[in-house]
């Protein structure tokens, strides 16, 4: 048992010696918190987003087939903390107004590009697309 523990300790020390102290974080620089929202419905969707509880709700319009990026710029590259991102939208495709609100995850991103963002998509949630919902794509 002692030999196994010493072996593992030696292996751990050896592996640590190959990683330079100034090696970049595996995530790369975290410059932004990013979420990307696509629209796979036949409707133009108007929705609001809010960064941080108590923050201002901002209205956005997303055309069918379109994609919108929502990002927060970190204060420094090594401060990877962002306020909560919330979304509110009318999920009923009729003339009634029925709203859903979700807290959205977001990914740390090196640049403002949907390649780096947490992917979401508005999709039909009924056979005749009378209801829509927001789904994560990963």
C-alpha positions, 0 to 999 in steps of 0.5 A: 500500500505504501509503495502504491501511495509513493508511486502515485505521489511521484506520478503526481509530482512528475505530471505537475512539473510538465505544466508551466505555471503561466499556462493558460486556463483550459477555457482560454481567456474568458472575455464574455458570458454568451448565450445565442438564441435561434428561431426555428418557428415560422413566427417573428418573436419579440422577447425581453432579456435582463442581466441581473435581478433588478436590471433593465429588461431590454426588448429584442425581435427575432425573425424566423431562421434568425439568431441573436447573441446576448453577451456580458463583458467581464471586467477583466479576462480572469474575472469569469463571473456574470449576472444572471441572464433572464428571458421573458417571451409570449409562448402562446401563438394566438392573440392571448398573451401568456408569458414564460420567464427562464434563467438562462445558462451562458458560456464563457467565451473568448469572442462574441461569436455563437461558436462559443455561446450557450445555444438555445432555440425557439421551437414549436411545442405543438403540432400546429405551432400554436405554442412555442418554447425555448430549448437548449441545443446541447 
